[in-house]
Amino acid sequence: MTDYSLVVGLKGDIDRLSYDISASLGENEAEYFLHNSVNPSWGPDSPTSFELGSYIQRETNINIDVAYMADVGLASDLNVAAGLEWREERFEITRGQLESWDKGEYIFSGSRNGSNGFNGFGPTAEGQWDRENVAAYLDLEVDVQPNWTIGGAVRWEDFDDFGTETTAKVSTRIQASEVLALRGSAGTGFRAPTPGQQNAYNVSTIFDPITVEPVDSGTVPSNSALAKQFGGETLEPEESDNFTVGAIFELGALNVTVDYFRIDVDDRIFLSEQIKIQDVTGAKNDDGEDIGDGQVDGYEHVDIADVQGFDSIRFFENDFDTKTDGFDIVLTYELESNVGDTDFLLSYNRTETEVTQSSNLSAGGIRWLEHGAPSTRYSATVNHEIGSCRYLLRYHHFGDWYSGYDGEDYDGYGLVDIGYTHRINSHASVSVGSDNVLDETPDRSVRRFSRGNKYPRFSPGGINGRFLYARARLEF
């Protein structure tokens, strides 16, 4: 994995107007390799190590943001903020070495083509896809009375591949007394499918959940000829409605916030269930060559060269709607003493998700979506600062959760983080620390003997154990 980013910008003030202009460029490349495997169709000529190709995501942004304080005769000035954004996303799949995806001379024996475990990216997968969008927003906020703040915002975006979207939000805050404030907000939102979701293509070996035998599954673009045979369509944006209501208690050095939230999302994007392909024969590739003499599960013949390597396929689709609600409780306390200042933070979250509508999800898929993440999480953090030194101690705990990959419930567990920062001067600092310093991991996977994975996939606290870091920071 190689990741880099660069951000440059300029910000300042002109009388009552502030501005912030920035440009950023970032790229992430995931380069795939495979060792101790073979491409069976190459027989004894097959290598045992393969360079499989890469996924590359590049993003470029240009932003212009301004804010102005206008006197409108109310309890405060009207804060007017506005901005423009231009964004380009580029997703690329690079080709792997020939032996990782091509069929060798032993294909006649019925051997599969492609490196076992994960096929290299071939000509069918290779490509580059770009998307541009422009956006503009307007945000207003004012105190209509000394104890009452209201705000509103609207954002418009235009994507070159699926048109325009407009979202909005309104919010309010009332200072009911010296110790109690009430707040709330409501808004709409959307998330566009990424170029990667629209165009990703790969073949990997998975385990059939019934036979527990290895099979080759292909992930294909939803608007490809093959996916369309099984209901695939061009992806559309996810759309959402949300609202929150909460209270703030200020009791001297102790601050307590309690918030309830609800988010309804329509047309959520998710990988489809595995769709089995039987008797994959009779299709022709892009060169018109026969690769058999049958049909694909009763569907019409499909025109895709790599179909011969699939036992099943899946693709991204807008398949279901969800309702998510829950509450957050956060307590903060500041303690000043002769031996430094200490900040205490305790937070608790409970979140429940319900699938309210689905076209294709199985009962197991619904359970995974509703219980795949812990419904409860809490953390406790202590920050202590004395002189030029700052110390961090944090504990976070994840509740019980369900792994759809294993079909099993797992107990929750907790992690401990520590850190130390030394401020050299007002411009420079160095930090060292460790996330999960006690090297905690989730319970062992119940499928580890039949599938080889030591821990359950998608564990909420990760499976990599202790993480050490050192960091230097310069500011000018």
Solvent accessible surface area in square Angstrom, and as a share of the most:
residue,aa,sasa,rsa
1,M,169,0.76
2,T,86,0.50
3,D,98,0.51
4,Y,96,0.37
5,S,86,0.56
6,L,112,0.56
7,V,100,0.58
8,V,90,0.52
9,G,60,0.57
10,L,116,0.58
11,K,155,0.66
12,G,24,0.23
13,D,108,0.56
14,I,107,0.54
15,D,142,0.74
16,R,111,0.40
17,L,60,0.30
18,S,39,0.25
19,Y,54,0.21
20,D,59,0.31
21,I,73,0.37
22,S,32,0.21
23,A,39,0.30
24,S,30,0.19
25,L,62,0.31
26,G,19,0.18
27,E,28,0.12
28,N,48,0.25
29,E,48,0.21
30,A,20,0.15
31,E,102,0.46
32,Y,70,0.27
33,F,127,0.53
34,L,38,0.19
35,H,99,0.44
36,N,146,0.75
37,S,16,0.10
38,V,66,0.38
39,N,0,0.00
40,P,40,0.25
41,S,0,0.00
42,W,50,0.18
43,G,27,0.26
44,P,116,0.73
45,D,91,0.47
46,S,17,0.11
47,P,38,0.24
48,T,81,0.47
49,S,53,0.34
50,F,1,0.01
51,E,92,0.41
52,L,3,0.01
53,G,9,0.08
54,S,5,0.03
55,Y,37,0.14
56,I,27,0.14
57,Q,44,0.19
58,R,82,0.30
59,E,54,0.24
60,T,33,0.19
61,N,21,0.11
62,I,80,0.41
63,N,37,0.19
64,I,72,0.36
65,D,43,0.22
66,V,55,0.32
67,A,29,0.22
68,Y,95,0.36
69,M,77,0.35
70,A,22,0.17
71,D,115,0.59
72,V,69,0.40
73,G,69,0.66
74,L,90,0.45
75,A,53,0.41
76,S,36,0.23
77,D,46,0.24
78,L,37,0.18
79,N,44,0.22
80,V,40,0.23
81,A,17,0.13
82,A,30,0.24
83,G,7,0.06
84,L,108,0.54
85,E,32,0.15
86,W,77,0.27
87,R,61,0.22
88,E,32,0.15
89,E,11,0.05
90,R,66,0.24
91,F,14,0.06
92,E,49,0.22
93,I,1,0.01
94,T,40,0.23
95,R,114,0.41
96,G,9,0.09
97,Q,58,0.26
98,L,87,0.44
99,E,45,0.20
100,S,0,0.00
101,W,40,0.14
102,D,41,0.21
103,K,94,0.40
104,G,13,0.12
105,E,122,0.55
106,Y,72,0.27
107,I,40,0.20
108,F,162,0.68
109,S,73,0.47
110,G,65,0.62
111,S,32,0.20
112,R,83,0.30
113,N,20,0.10
114,G,1,0.01
115,S,0,0.00
116,N,61,0.31
117,G,33,0.31
118,F,40,0.17
119,N,19,0.10
120,G,7,0.06
121,F,2,0.01
122,G,2,0.02
123,P,69,0.43
124,T,56,0.32
125,A,2,0.01
126,E,71,0.32
127,G,22,0.21
128,Q,95,0.42
129,W,75,0.26
130,D,73,0.38
131,R,9,0.03
132,E,73,0.33
133,N,6,0.03
134,V,64,0.37
135,A,5,0.04
136,A,34,0.26
137,Y,64,0.24
138,L,75,0.37
139,D,47,0.24
140,L,69,0.35
141,E,84,0.37
142,V,14,0.08
143,D,41,0.21
144,V,38,0.22
145,Q,96,0.43
146,P,130,0.82
147,N,70,0.36
148,W,98,0.34
149,T,33,0.19
150,I,66,0.33
151,G,15,0.14
152,G,26,0.25
153,A,34,0.26
154,V,64,0.37
155,R,76,0.28
156,W,108,0.38
157,E,17,0.08
158,D,46,0.24
159,F,16,0.06
160,D,96,0.49
161,D,67,0.35
162,F,47,0.20
163,G,31,0.30
164,T,76,0.44
165,E,33,0.15
166,T,83,0.48
167,T,20,0.11
168,A,49,0.38
169,K,103,0.44
170,V,93,0.53
171,S,40,0.26
172,T,53,0.31
173,R,84,0.31
174,I,71,0.36
175,Q,49,0.22
176,A,57,0.44
177,S,51,0.33
178,E,161,0.72
179,V,69,0.40
180,L,49,0.24
181,A,1,0.00
182,L,81,0.40
183,R,88,0.32
184,G,17,0.16
185,S,24,0.16
186,A,42,0.32
187,G,12,0.11
188,T,66,0.38
189,G,20,0.19
190,F,45,0.19
191,R,99,0.36
192,A,13,0.10
193,P,0,0.00
194,T,46,0.27
195,P,2,0.01
196,G,14,0.13
197,Q,34,0.15
198,Q,32,0.14
199,N,25,0.13
200,A,15,0.12
201,Y,11,0.04
202,N,26,0.13
203,V,9,0.05
204,S,22,0.14
205,T,47,0.28
206,I,35,0.18
207,F,52,0.22
208,D,11,0.06
209,P,104,0.65
210,I,144,0.73
211,T,77,0.45
212,V,57,0.33
213,E,103,0.46
214,P,87,0.55
215,V,35,0.20
216,D,18,0.10
217,S,4,0.02
218,G,0,0.00
219,T,10,0.06
220,V,2,0.01
221,P,26,0.16
222,S,3,0.02
223,N,73,0.38
224,S,22,0.14
225,A,53,0.41
226,L,0,0.00
227,A,0,0.00
228,K,117,0.50
229,Q,44,0.20
230,F,29,0.12
231,G,55,0.53
232,G,6,0.06
233,E,127,0.57
234,T,81,0.47
235,L,4,0.02
236,E,88,0.39
237,P,11,0.07
238,E,19,0.09
239,E,84,0.38
240,S,22,0.14
241,D,82,0.43
242,N,46,0.24
243,F,87,0.36
244,T,49,0.28
245,V,83,0.48
246,G,10,0.09
247,A,17,0.13
248,I,13,0.07
249,F,74,0.31
250,E,73,0.33
251,L,95,0.47
252,G,80,0.77
253,A,51,0.40
254,L,53,0.26
255,N,45,0.23
256,V,24,0.14
257,T,23,0.13
258,V,57,0.33
259,D,26,0.13
260,Y,79,0.30
261,F,31,0.13
262,R,81,0.30
263,I,67,0.34
264,D,43,0.22
265,V,24,0.14
266,D,66,0.34
267,D,64,0.33
268,R,66,0.24
269,I,14,0.07
270,F,68,0.28
271,L,44,0.22
272,S,12,0.08
273,E,65,0.29
274,Q,62,0.28
275,I,44,0.22
276,K,104,0.44
277,I,10,0.05
278,Q,109,0.48
279,D,113,0.59
280,V,22,0.13
281,T,46,0.27
282,G,8,0.08
283,A,1,0.00
284,K,100,0.42
285,N,14,0.07
286,D,109,0.56
287,D,119,0.62
288,G,46,0.44
289,E,95,0.43
290,D,99,0.51
291,I,27,0.14
292,G,33,0.32
293,D,132,0.68
294,G,22,0.21
295,Q,91,0.40
296,V,0,0.00
297,D,57,0.29
298,G,64,0.62
299,Y,95,0.36
300,E,124,0.56
301,H,97,0.43
302,V,5,0.03
303,D,80,0.42
304,I,15,0.08
305,A,40,0.31
306,D,36,0.19
307,V,0,0.00
308,Q,67,0.30
309,G,6,0.06
310,F,4,0.02
311,D,38,0.20
312,S,5,0.03
313,I,0,0.00
314,R,67,0.25
315,F,3,0.01
316,F,39,0.16
317,E,25,0.11
318,N,43,0.22
319,D,9,0.05
320,F,1,0.00
321,D,27,0.14
322,T,4,0.02
323,K,53,0.22
324,T,23,0.13
325,D,37,0.19
326,G,7,0.07
327,F,73,0.30
328,D,46,0.24
329,I,53,0.27
330,V,46,0.26
331,L,58,0.29
332,T,44,0.26
333,Y,88,0.34
334,E,112,0.50
335,L,81,0.40
336,E,142,0.64
337,S,58,0.37
338,N,161,0.83
339,V,99,0.57
340,G,13,0.13
341,D,73,0.38
342,T,16,0.09
343,D,58,0.30
344,F,78,0.33
345,L,70,0.35
346,L,87,0.43
347,S,28,0.18
348,Y,72,0.27
349,N,37,0.19
350,R,89,0.32
351,T,38,0.22
352,E,71,0.32
353,T,30,0.18
354,E,81,0.36
355,V,18,0.11
356,T,77,0.45
357,Q,83,0.37
358,S,38,0.25
359,S,86,0.55
360,N,86,0.44
361,L,25,0.12
362,S,52,0.33
363,A,86,0.66
364,G,40,0.38
365,G,11,0.11
366,I,52,0.27
367,R,102,0.37
368,W,77,0.27
369,L,33,0.16
370,E,42,0.19
371,H,90,0.40
372,G,18,0.17
373,A,62,0.48
374,P,8,0.05
375,S,35,0.22
376,T,32,0.19
377,R,96,0.35
378,Y,89,0.34
379,S,19,0.12
380,A,43,0.33
381,T,15,0.09
382,V,50,0.29
383,N,36,0.19
384,H,48,0.21
385,E,54,0.24
386,I,78,0.40
387,G,60,0.58
388,S,40,0.26
389,C,29,0.17
390,R,87,0.32
391,Y,99,0.38
392,L,40,0.20
393,L,98,0.49
394,R,72,0.26
395,Y,81,0.31
396,H,47,0.21
397,H,45,0.20
398,F,20,0.08
399,G,8,0.08
400,D,98,0.51
401,W,7,0.02
402,Y,15,0.06
403,S,1,0.01
404,G,24,0.23
405,Y,51,0.19
406,D,2,0.01
407,G,39,0.37
408,E,68,0.30
409,D,82,0.43
410,Y,10,0.04
411,D,95,0.49
412,G,22,0.21
413,Y,25,0.09
414,G,13,0.13
415,L,13,0.06
416,V,29,0.17
417,D,4,0.02
418,I,70,0.36
419,G,13,0.12
420,Y,72,0.27
421,T,43,0.25
422,H,63,0.28
423,R,109,0.40
424,I,101,0.51
425,N,79,0.40
426,S,94,0.60
427,H,97,0.43
428,A,16,0.13
429,S,22,0.14
430,V,63,0.36
431,S,11,0.07
432,V,79,0.46
433,G,14,0.14
434,S,3,0.02
435,D,54,0.28
436,N,10,0.05
437,V,34,0.19
438,L,109,0.54
439,D,67,0.35
440,E,71,0.32
441,T,44,0.25
442,P,5,0.03
443,D,75,0.39
444,R,120,0.44
445,S,0,0.00
446,V,73,0.42
447,R,88,0.32
448,R,77,0.28
449,F,176,0.73
450,S,58,0.37
451,R,36,0.13
452,G,63,0.60
453,N,31,0.16
454,K,106,0.45
455,Y,33,0.13
456,P,0,0.00
457,R,108,0.39
458,F,125,0.52
459,S,10,0.07
460,P,33,0.21
461,G,24,0.23
462,G,34,0.33
463,I,76,0.39
464,N,142,0.73
465,G,14,0.14
466,R,115,0.42
467,F,119,0.49
468,L,126,0.62
469,Y,54,0.21
470,A,84,0.65
471,R,134,0.49
472,A,83,0.64
473,R,139,0.51
474,L,122,0.61
475,E,84,0.38
476,F,211,0.88
